[in-house]
């Protein structure tokens, strides 16, 4: 979840008093990420910390998220939150924070005419949050409401994705949502938040990014004020390495006319590595996000009209229902290969799952043919130009390059170069190395939990009917899909009532 402060009085200078000599000024440990665009009349900011939800103490899941939310949408020691909004409003500017498992990133954008006042306000939010009891309770209750109302009952697709990640990463620091759990949020206190801020928001871990029409004086000011944070570099937990055997299914039982499905497995390749770019070609052919020409879309939506869309991913892709392009600032040391089947009618759920798993297995077994490879590579050569079409987004990718250790000119340039150089043999070799669908987790949100569990375990046929006639070749393939084996044992299927999700 991202929190937003939109809508700001110039801050008074603080005079130094006394006769004792000033100590040498502290500095940030990491050099800034700078993306100068002199012709851009706006300035984009990024301030990130390795302070994600993987650092939540056991029993206090949600601490990292609530800390960042209070910084973004709470009072500072100099201004109430209402006063901050009042000052931001005439600037048509603001900032937001994205909290993920590894990283917390504050981003903001303002016209350079207002940069001095805006910068002071944003720096206060990061360096001098007040963490008032009133703000704490407001945002704690809102986060709890997100878990117990919005996520449980208003978005089956997001619920299914959350269930997938919880099942794959259960027992690891990635095992709960960044927003935490109901019990974890209830256990938090304002003092927990203050301690977390002191420990994890430090000058030794801060990474500053600036893009647009900025000057050296602004960068110096940002570095100087962020250096007022305390020193320290807390240890991070090791990256999770979940080991799956066979196929596990978690079914969230929830009333509703449609079934949402997500499935996936850990992926042992990351952005910047040699295999990542050829693997992206295969994944794009299979299920490029929001792309109607991708294969899963054609099989499930276009040919059979079962749902709104079907997509696959090599990296975490939050807010899929709202976004068309991959978001920056969600870097992870461990990713999933993930398939998202948007809701289908309940009586078509078993069939749709079989159809999707069959296509993933065929890709893993056969790879791409030359025609599919050439079309997909040509598409990506142009499509990738839209991944970052603003200064703020390009800055986000440049900040992510630091996380992944990708040297300049960075991931975006490397991606485009790879599309000109990659071969079919490289694509299919990367597929053979990394796509292992024989061990996966399947997460399903449906009202027909017991019946679907029984059908999955028994490998019962799942014939499908249509309201309108279909071509003979589709009907012939339907006969194969309806009996396609999934290899799921009853003891590997777990049913969870929706009201128990995110409790602990």
Secondary structure as UniProt FT lines:
FT   STRAND          2..6
FT   STRAND          33..36
FT   TURN            38..39
FT   STRAND          42..49
FT   HELIX           53..55
FT   TURN            58..59
FT   TURN            61..62
FT   HELIX           63..72
FT   HELIX           81..89
FT   TURN            90..92
FT   STRAND          94..99
FT   STRAND          104..111
FT   HELIX           112..114
FT   HELIX           115..127
FT   HELIX           133..145
FT   HELIX           146..151
FT   HELIX           152..153
FT   HELIX           156..169
FT   TURN            170..171
FT   TURN            173..174
FT   TURN            178..179
FT   HELIX           182..187
FT   HELIX           190..200
FT   TURN            203..205
FT   STRAND          207..212
FT   HELIX           216..226
FT   TURN            227..228
FT   STRAND          247..253
FT   STRAND          258..267
FT   TURN            271..272
FT   HELIX           274..287
FT   TURN            289..290
FT   TURN            292..293
FT   HELIX           295..296
FT   HELIX           297..302
FT   TURN            303..304
FT   STRAND          310..313
FT   TURN            320..322
FT   STRAND          335..345
FT   HELIX           346..348
FT   HELIX           349..366
FT   HELIX           370..383
FT   HELIX           384..386
FT   TURN            387..388
FT   HELIX           391..404
FT   TURN            408..409
FT   HELIX           411..421
FT   HELIX           424..434
FT   TURN            437..438
FT   STRAND          440..446
FT   HELIX           449..458
FT   HELIX           472..481
FT   TURN            482..483
FT   HELIX           490..492
FT   STRAND          493..497
FT   HELIX           498..500
FT   TURN            501..502
//
